[in-house]
Amino acid sequence: MTATTFKEIFLPMSSAMYRTAYSILGNVQDAEDAVQEAFIRLWLARERIAADERLETYCITLTRNLCVDDLRRKREPTTGMRADELVVVDGHEPHTTMENMEAAGTVEAAINSLPEHQQQVARMSIIEERSAEEIEEATGFSAVNVRVLLSRAKKKLKKMIRL
């Protein structure tokens, strides 16, 4: 795909991508950065992206995922504290809080090892607690496809995490 073709296909979607990013991040600069990062990733994947795919859905989902990842990175605790310096949070002892954080990290790592579509559906269902209908709308997958992807993802996650 040439640069001209790329621009013709993807630039018309930039305003929808920006609106998505701004609605999630709530900041003009962060939204612009997210759209720019999305365009970089689209450019790098331009040969793998089929012209007959649902490109607008793909672009918006990519942008949304980048924004959510950005929010998660900003929320991650960056403490340089020792274990004995930890305080009780939300009524939980420090060791319980640490165990919960480790479990969440294990689940996140397991989700990251799933195939792309299963990752996407699992994140939306498990982490974002979205309904099947919301996942259908966001991804463009059929109801049956969402249920199948989610079922397969949960089976694999159970095997990996041994729940």
Contact map, one row per residue, 1 for C-alpha under 8 A:
1110110000000000000000000000000000000000000001100000000000000000000000000000000000000000000000000000000000000000000000000000000000000000000000000000000000000000000
1111110000000000000000000000000000000000000000000000000000000000000000000000000000000000000000000000000000000000000000000000000000000000000000000000000000000000000
1111111000000000000000000000000000000000000000000000000000000000000000000000000000000000000000000000000000000000000000000000000000000000000000000000000000000000000
0111111100000000000000000000000000000000000000000000000000000000000000000000000000000000000000000000000000000000000000000000000000000000000000000000000000000000000
1111111110000000000000000000000000000000000000000000000000000000000000000000000000000000000000000000000000000000000000000000000000000000000000000000000000000000000
1111111111100000000000000000000000000000001001000000000000000000000000000000000000000000000000000000000000000000000000000000000000000000000000000000000000000000000
0011111111100000000000000000000000000000000000000000000000000000000000000000000000000000000000000000000000000000000000000000000000000000000000000000000000000000000
0001111111110000000000000000000000000000000000000000000000000000000000000000000000000000000000000000000000000000000000000000000000000000000000000000000000000000000
0000111111111000000000000000000000000000000000000000000000000000000000000000000000000000000000000000000000000000000000000000000000000000000000000000000000000000000
0000011111111100000000000000000000000000000000000000000000000000000000000000000000000000000000000000000000000000000000000000000000000000000000000000000000000000000
0000011111111100000000000000000000000000000000000000000000000000000000000000000000000000000000000000000000000000000000000000000000000000000000000000000000000000000
0000000111111110000000000000000000000000000000000000000000000000000000000000000000000000000000000000000000000000000000000000000000000000000000000000000000000000000
0000000011111111100000000000000000000000000000000000000100100000000000000000000000000000000000000000000000000000000000000000000000000000000000000000000000000000000
0000000001111111110000000000000000100000000000000000000000000000000000000000000000000000000000000000000000000000000000000000000000000000000000000000000000000000000
0000000000011111111000000000000000000000000000000000000000000000000000000000000000000000000000000000000000000000000000000000000000000000000000000000000000000000000
0000000000001111111100000000000000000000000000000000000000010000000000000000000000000000000000000000000000000000000000000000000000000000000000000000000000000000000
0000000000001111111110000000000000100000000000000000000000110010000000000000000000000000000000000000000000000000000000000000000000000000000000000000000000000000000
0000000000000111111111000000001100100000000000000000000000000000000000000000000000000000000000000000000000000000000000000000000000000000000000000000000000000000000
0000000000000011111111100000000000000000000000000000000000000000000000000000000000000000000000000000000000000000000000000000000000000000000000000000000000000000000
0000000000000001111111110000000000000000000000000000000000010011000000000000000000000000000000000000000000000000000000000000000000000000000000000000000000000000000
0000000000000000111111111100011101100000000000000000000000000011001000000000000000000000000000000000000000000000000000000000000000000000000000000000000000000000000
0000000000000000011111111111011000000000000000000000000000000000000000000000000000000000000000000000000000000000000000000000000000000000000000000000000000000000000
0000000000000000001111111100000000000000000000000000000000000000000000000000000000000000000000000000000000000000000000000000000000000000000000000000000000000000000
0000000000000000000111111100000000000000000000000000000000000001001100000000000000000000000000000000000000000000000000000000000000000000000000000000000000000000000
0000000000000000000011111110011000000000000000000000000000000000001000100000000000000000000000000000000000000000000000000000000000000000000000000000000000000000000
0000000000000000000011111111011000000000000000000000000000000000000000000000000000000000000000000000000000000000000000000000000000000000000000000000000000000000000
0000000000000000000001001111111000000000000000000000000000000000000000000000000000000000000000000000000000000000000000000000000000000000000000000000000000000000000
0000000000000000000001000111111100000000000000000000000000000000000000000000000000000000000000000000000000000000000000000000000000000000000000000000000000000000000
0000000000000000000000000011111110000000000000000000000000000000000000000000000000000000000000000000000000000000000000000000000000000000000000000000000000000000000
0000000000000000000011001111111111000000000000000000000000000000000000000000000000000000000000000000000000000000000000000000000000000000000000000000000000000000000
0000000000000000010011001111111111100000000000000000000000000000001000000000000000000000000000000000000000000000000000000000000000000000000000000000000000000000000
0000000000000000010010000001111111110000000000000000000000000000000000000000000000000000000000000000000000000000000000000000000000000000000000000000000000000000000
0000000000000000000000000000111111111000000000000000000000000000000000000000000000000000000000000000000000000000000000000000000000000000000000000000000000000000000
0000000000000000000010000000011111111100000000000000000000000010011000000000000000000000000000000000000000000000000000000000000000000000000000000000000000000000000
0000000000000100110010000000001111111110000000000000000000000010000000000000000000000000000000000000000000000000000000000000000000000000000000000000000000000000000
0000000000000000000000000000000111111111000000000000000000000000000000000000000000000000000000000000000000000000000000000000000000000000000000000000000000000000000
0000000000000000000000000000000011111111100000000000000000000000010000000000000000000000000000000000000000000000000000000000000000000000000000000000000000000000000
0000000000000000000000000000000001111111110000000000000000100110010000000000000000000000000000000000000000000000000000000000000000000000000000000000000000000000000
0000000000000000000000000000000000111111111000000000000000000000000000000000000000000000000000000000000000000000000000000000000000000000000000000000000000000000000
0000000000000000000000000000000000011111111100000000000000000000000000000000000000000000000000000000000000000000000000000000000000000000000000000000000000000000000
0000000000000000000000000000000000001111111110000000000000000000000000000000000000000000000000000000000000000000000000000000000000000000000000000000000000000000000
0000000000000000000000000000000000000111111111000000000000100000000000000000000000000000000000000000000000000000000000000000000000000000000000000000000000000000000
0000010000000000000000000000000000000011111111000000000000000000000000000000000000000000000000000000000000000000000000000000000000000000000000000000000000000000000
0000000000000000000000000000000000000001111111100000000000000000000000000000000000000000000000000000000000000000000000000000000000000000000000000000000000000000000
0000000000000000000000000000000000000000111111111000000000000000000000000000000000000000000000000000000000000000000000000000000000000000000000000000000000000000000
1000010000000000000000000000000000000000011111111000000000000000000000000000000000000000000000000000000000000000000000000000000000000000000000000000000000000000000
1000000000000000000000000000000000000000000111111100000000000000000000000000000000000000000000000000000000000000000000000000000000000000000000000000000000000000000
0000000000000000000000000000000000000000000011111100000000000000000000000000000000000000000000000000000000000000000000000000000000000000000000000000000000000000000
0000000000000000000000000000000000000000000011111110100000000000000000000000000000000000000000000000000000000000000000000000000000000000000000000000000000000000000
0000000000000000000000000000000000000000000000111111100000000000000000000000000000000000000000000000000000000000000000000000000000000000000000000000000000000000000
0000000000000000000000000000000000000000000000001111101000000000000000000000000000000000000000000000000000000000000000000000000000000000000000000000000000000000000
0000000000000000000000000000000000000000000000000111111000000000000000000000000000000000000000000000000000000000000000000000000000000000000000000000000000000000000
0000000000000000000000000000000000000000000000001111111001000000000000000000000000000000000000000000000000000000000000000000000000000000000000000000000000000000000
0000000000000000000000000000000000000000000000000001111111000000000000000000000000000000000000000000000000000000000000000000000000000000000100000000000000000000000
0000000000000000000000000000000000000000000000000011111111100000000000000000000000000000000000000000000000000000000000000000000000000000000000000000000000000000000
0000000000001000000000000000000000000000000000000000011111110000000000000000000000000000000000000000000000000000000000000000000000000000000000000000000000000000000
0000000000000000000000000000000000000000000000000000011111111000000000000000000000000000000000000000000000000000000000000000000000000000011100000000000000000000000
0000000000000000000000000000000000000000000000000000111111111100000000000000000000000000000000000000000000000000000000000000000000000000001000000000000000000000000
0000000000001000100000000000000000000100010000000000001111111110000000000000000000000000000000000000000000000000000000000000000000000000000000000000000000000000000
0000000000000001100100000000000000000000000000000000000111111111000000000000000000000000000000000000000000000000000000000000000000000000000000000000000000000000000
0000000000000000000000000000000000000000000000000000000011111111100000000000000000000000000000000000000000000000000000000000000000000000011000000000000000000000000
0000000000000000000000000000000000000100000000000000000001111111110000000000000000000000000000000000000000000000000000000000000000000000000000000000000000000000000
0000000000000000100110000000000001100100000000000000000000111111111000000000000000000000000000000000000000000000000000000000000000000000000000000000000000000000000
0000000000000000000110010000000000000000000000000000000000011111111100000000000000000000000000000000000000000000000000000000000000000000000000000000000000000000000
0000000000000000000000000000000000000000000000000000000000001111111110000000000000000000000000000000000000000000000000000000000000000000000000000000000000000000000
0000000000000000000000000000000001001100000000000000000000000111111111000000000000000000000000000000000000000000000000000000000000000000000000000000000000000000000
0000000000000000000010011000001001000000000000000000000000000011111111100000000000000000000000000000000000000000000000000000000000000000000000000000000000000000000
0000000000000000000000010000000000000000000000000000000000000001111111110000000000000000000000000000000000000000000000000000000000000000000000000000000000000000000
0000000000000000000000000000000000000000000000000000000000000000111111111000000000000000000000000000000000000000000000000000000000000000000000000000000000000000000
0000000000000000000000000000000000000000000000000000000000000000011111111100000000000000000000000000000000000000000000000000000000000000000000000000000000000000000
0000000000000000000000001000000000000000000000000000000000000000001111111110000000000000000000000000000000000000000000000000000000000000000000000000000000000000000
0000000000000000000000000000000000000000000000000000000000000000000111111111000000000000000000000000000000000000000000000000000000000000000000000000000000000000000
0000000000000000000000000000000000000000000000000000000000000000000011111111000000000000000000000000000000000000000000000000000000000000000000000000000000000000000
0000000000000000000000000000000000000000000000000000000000000000000001111111000000000000000000000000000000000000000000000000000000000000000000000000000000000000000
0000000000000000000000000000000000000000000000000000000000000000000000111111100000000000000000000000000000000000000000000000000000000000000000000000000000000000000
0000000000000000000000000000000000000000000000000000000000000000000000011111110000000000000000000000000000000000000000000000000000000000000000000000000000000000000
0000000000000000000000000000000000000000000000000000000000000000000000000011111000000000000000000000000000000000000000000000000000000000000000000000000000000000000
0000000000000000000000000000000000000000000000000000000000000000000000000001111100000000000000000000000000000000000000000000000000000000000000000000000000000000000
0000000000000000000000000000000000000000000000000000000000000000000000000000111110000000000000000000000000000000000000000000000000000000000000000000000000000000000
0000000000000000000000000000000000000000000000000000000000000000000000000000011111000000000000000000000000000000000000000000000000000000000000000000000000000000000
0000000000000000000000000000000000000000000000000000000000000000000000000000001111101100000000000000000000000000000000000000000000000000000000000000000000000000000
0000000000000000000000000000000000000000000000000000000000000000000000000000000111111100000000000000000000000000000000000000000000000000000000000000000000000000000
0000000000000000000000000000000000000000000000000000000000000000000000000000000011111100000001000000000000000000000000000000000000000000000000000000000000000000000
0000000000000000000000000000000000000000000000000000000000000000000000000000000001111100000000000000000000000000000000000000000000000000000000000000000000000000000
0000000000000000000000000000000000000000000000000000000000000000000000000000000011111110000000000000000000000000000000000000000000000000000000000000000000000000000
0000000000000000000000000000000000000000000000000000000000000000000000000000000011111111000001000000000000000000000000000000000000000000000000000000000000000000000
0000000000000000000000000000000000000000000000000000000000000000000000000000000000001111100011000000000000000000000000000000000000000000000000000000000000000000000
0000000000000000000000000000000000000000000000000000000000000000000000000000000000000111111111000000000000000000000000000000000000000000000000000000000000000000000
0000000000000000000000000000000000000000000000000000000000000000000000000000000000000011111111001000000000000000000000000000000000000000000000000000000000000000000
0000000000000000000000000000000000000000000000000000000000000000000000000000000000000001111100000000000000000000000000000000000000000000000000000000000000000000000
0000000000000000000000000000000000000000000000000000000000000000000000000000000000000001111110000000000000000000000000000000000000000000000000000000000000000000000
0000000000000000000000000000000000000000000000000000000000000000000000000000000000000001111111011000000000000000000000000000000000000000000000000000000000000000000
0000000000000000000000000000000000000000000000000000000000000000000000000000000000000011101111111000000000000000000000000000000000000000000000000000000000000000000
0000000000000000000000000000000000000000000000000000000000000000000000000000000000100111100111111100000000000000000000000000000000000000000000000000000000000000000
0000000000000000000000000000000000000000000000000000000000000000000000000000000000000000000011111110000000000000000000000000000000000000000000000000000000000000000
0000000000000000000000000000000000000000000000000000000000000000000000000000000000000000000111111111000000000000000000000000000000000000000000000000000000000000000
0000000000000000000000000000000000000000000000000000000000000000000000000000000000000000100111111111100000000000000000000000000000000000000000000000000000000000000
0000000000000000000000000000000000000000000000000000000000000000000000000000000000000000000001111111110000000000000000000000000000000000000000000000000000000000000
0000000000000000000000000000000000000000000000000000000000000000000000000000000000000000000000111111111000000000000000000000000000000000000000000000000000000000000
0000000000000000000000000000000000000000000000000000000000000000000000000000000000000000000000011111111100000000000000000000000000000000000000000000000000000000000
0000000000000000000000000000000000000000000000000000000000000000000000000000000000000000000000001111111110000000000000000000000000000000000000000000000000000000000
0000000000000000000000000000000000000000000000000000000000000000000000000000000000000000000000000111111111000000000000000000000000000000000000000000000000000000000
0000000000000000000000000000000000000000000000000000000000000000000000000000000000000000000000000011111111100000000000000000000000000000000000000000000000000000000
0000000000000000000000000000000000000000000000000000000000000000000000000000000000000000000000000001111111110000000000000000000000000000000000000000000000000000000
0000000000000000000000000000000000000000000000000000000000000000000000000000000000000000000000000000111111111000000000000000000000000000000000000000000000000000000
0000000000000000000000000000000000000000000000000000000000000000000000000000000000000000000000000000011111111100000000000000000000000000000000000000000000000000100
0000000000000000000000000000000000000000000000000000000000000000000000000000000000000000000000000000001111111110000000000000000000000000000000000000000000001000100
0000000000000000000000000000000000000000000000000000000000000000000000000000000000000000000000000000000111111111000000000000000000000000000000000000000000000000000
0000000000000000000000000000000000000000000000000000000000000000000000000000000000000000000000000000000011111111100000000000000000000000000000000000000000000000000
0000000000000000000000000000000000000000000000000000000000000000000000000000000000000000000000000000000001111111110000000000000000000000000000000000000000001001100
0000000000000000000000000000000000000000000000000000000000000000000000000000000000000000000000000000000000111111110000100110000000000000000000000000000000001000000
0000000000000000000000000000000000000000000000000000000000000000000000000000000000000000000000000000000000011111110000100000000000000000000000000000000000000000000
0000000000000000000000000000000000000000000000000000000000000000000000000000000000000000000000000000000000001111111000100000000000000000000000000000000000000000000
0000000000000000000000000000000000000000000000000000000000000000000000000000000000000000000000000000000000000111111101100000000000000000000000000000000010010000000
0000000000000000000000000000000000000000000000000000000000000000000000000000000000000000000000000000000000000000111111100000000000000000000000000000000000000000000
0000000000000000000000000000000000000000000000000000000000000000000000000000000000000000000000000000000000000000011111110000000000000000000000000000000000000000000
0000000000000000000000000000000000000000000000000000000000000000000000000000000000000000000000000000000000000000001111111000000000000000000000000000100000000000000
0000000000000000000000000000000000000000000000000000000000000000000000000000000000000000000000000000000000000000011111111100000000000000000000000000110110000000000
0000000000000000000000000000000000000000000000000000000000000000000000000000000000000000000000000000000000000011111111111110000000000000000000000000000010000000000
0000000000000000000000000000000000000000000000000000000000000000000000000000000000000000000000000000000000000000000111111111000000000000000000000000000000000000000
0000000000000000000000000000000000000000000000000000000000000000000000000000000000000000000000000000000000000000000011111111100000000010000000000100110000000000000
0000000000000000000000000000000000000000000000000000000000000000000000000000000000000000000000000000000000000010000001111111111000000000000000000000010011000000000
0000000000000000000000000000000000000000000000000000000000000000000000000000000000000000000000000000000000000010000000111111111100000000000000000000000000000000000
0000000000000000000000000000000000000000000000000000000000000000000000000000000000000000000000000000000000000000000000011111111111000010000000000000000000000000000
0000000000000000000000000000000000000000000000000000000000000000000000000000000000000000000000000000000000000000000000001111111111110010000000000000010000000000000
0000000000000000000000000000000000000000000000000000000000000000000000000000000000000000000000000000000000000000000000000111111111000000000000000000000000000000000
0000000000000000000000000000000000000000000000000000000000000000000000000000000000000000000000000000000000000000000000000111111110000000000000000000000000000000000
0000000000000000000000000000000000000000000000000000000000000000000000000000000000000000000000000000000000000000000000000011111111000000000000000000000000000000000
0000000000000000000000000000000000000000000000000000000000000000000000000000000000000000000000000000000000000000000000000001111111100000000000000000000000000000000
0000000000000000000000000000000000000000000000000000000000000000000000000000000000000000000000000000000000000000000000000001110111110110000000000000000000000000000
0000000000000000000000000000000000000000000000000000000000000000000000000000000000000000000000000000000000000000000000000000100011111110000000000000000000000000000
0000000000000000000000000000000000000000000000000000000000000000000000000000000000000000000000000000000000000000000000000000100001111111000000100110000000000000000
0000000000000000000000000000000000000000000000000000000000000000000000000000000000000000000000000000000000000000000000000000000000111111100000100000000000000000000
0000000000000000000000000000000000000000000000000000000000000000000000000000000000000000000000000000000000000000000000000000000001111111110000000000000000000000000
0000000000000000000000000000000000000000000000000000000000000000000000000000000000000000000000000000000000000000000000001001100001111111111110000100000000000000000
0000000000000000000000000000000000000000000000000000000000000000000000000000000000000000000000000000000000000000000000000000000000011111111111100100000000000000000
0000000000000000000000000000000000000000000000000000000000000000000000000000000000000000000000000000000000000000000000000000000000001111111110000000000000000000000
0000000000000000000000000000000000000000000000000000000010001000000000000000000000000000000000000000000000000000000000000000000000000111111100000000000000000000000
0000000000000000000000000000000000000000000000000000000011001000000000000000000000000000000000000000000000000000000000000000000000000011111110000000000000000000000
0000000000000000000000000000000000000000000000000000010010000000000000000000000000000000000000000000000000000000000000000000000000000011111111000000000000000000000
0000000000000000000000000000000000000000000000000000000000000000000000000000000000000000000000000000000000000000000000000000000000000011101111101100000000000000000
0000000000000000000000000000000000000000000000000000000000000000000000000000000000000000000000000000000000000000000000000000000000000001000111111100000000000000000
0000000000000000000000000000000000000000000000000000000000000000000000000000000000000000000000000000000000000000000000000000000000011001000011111110000000000000000
0000000000000000000000000000000000000000000000000000000000000000000000000000000000000000000000000000000000000000000000000000000000000000000001111111000000000000000
0000000000000000000000000000000000000000000000000000000000000000000000000000000000000000000000000000000000000000000000000000000000000000000011111111100000000000000
0000000000000000000000000000000000000000000000000000000000000000000000000000000000000000000000000000000000000000000000001000000000010011000011111111110000000000000
0000000000000000000000000000000000000000000000000000000000000000000000000000000000000000000000000000000000000000000000000000000000010000000000111111111000000000000
0000000000000000000000000000000000000000000000000000000000000000000000000000000000000000000000000000000000000000000000000000000000000000000000011111111100000000000
0000000000000000000000000000000000000000000000000000000000000000000000000000000000000000000000000000000000000000000011001000000000000000000000001111111110000000000
0000000000000000000000000000000000000000000000000000000000000000000000000000000000000000000000000000000000000000000001001100100000000000000000000111111111000000000
0000000000000000000000000000000000000000000000000000000000000000000000000000000000000000000000000000000000000000000000000000000000000000000000000011111111100000000
0000000000000000000000000000000000000000000000000000000000000000000000000000000000000000000000000000000000000000000001000000000000000000000000000001111111110000000
0000000000000000000000000000000000000000000000000000000000000000000000000000000000000000000000000000000000000000010001100100000000000000000000000000111111111000000
0000000000000000000000000000000000000000000000000000000000000000000000000000000000000000000000000000000000000000000000000100000000000000000000000000011111111100000
0000000000000000000000000000000000000000000000000000000000000000000000000000000000000000000000000000000000000000000000000000000000000000000000000000001111111110000
0000000000000000000000000000000000000000000000000000000000000000000000000000000000000000000000000000000000000000010000000000000000000000000000000000000111111111000
0000000000000000000000000000000000000000000000000000000000000000000000000000000000000000000000000000000000100110000000000000000000000000000000000000000011111111110
0000000000000000000000000000000000000000000000000000000000000000000000000000000000000000000000000000000000000000000000000000000000000000000000000000000001111111111
0000000000000000000000000000000000000000000000000000000000000000000000000000000000000000000000000000000000000000000000000000000000000000000000000000000000111111111
0000000000000000000000000000000000000000000000000000000000000000000000000000000000000000000000000000000000000100000000000000000000000000000000000000000000011111110
0000000000000000000000000000000000000000000000000000000000000000000000000000000000000000000000000000000001100100000000000000000000000000000000000000000000001111111
0000000000000000000000000000000000000000000000000000000000000000000000000000000000000000000000000000000000000000000000000000000000000000000000000000000000001111111
0000000000000000000000000000000000000000000000000000000000000000000000000000000000000000000000000000000000000000000000000000000000000000000000000000000000000110111
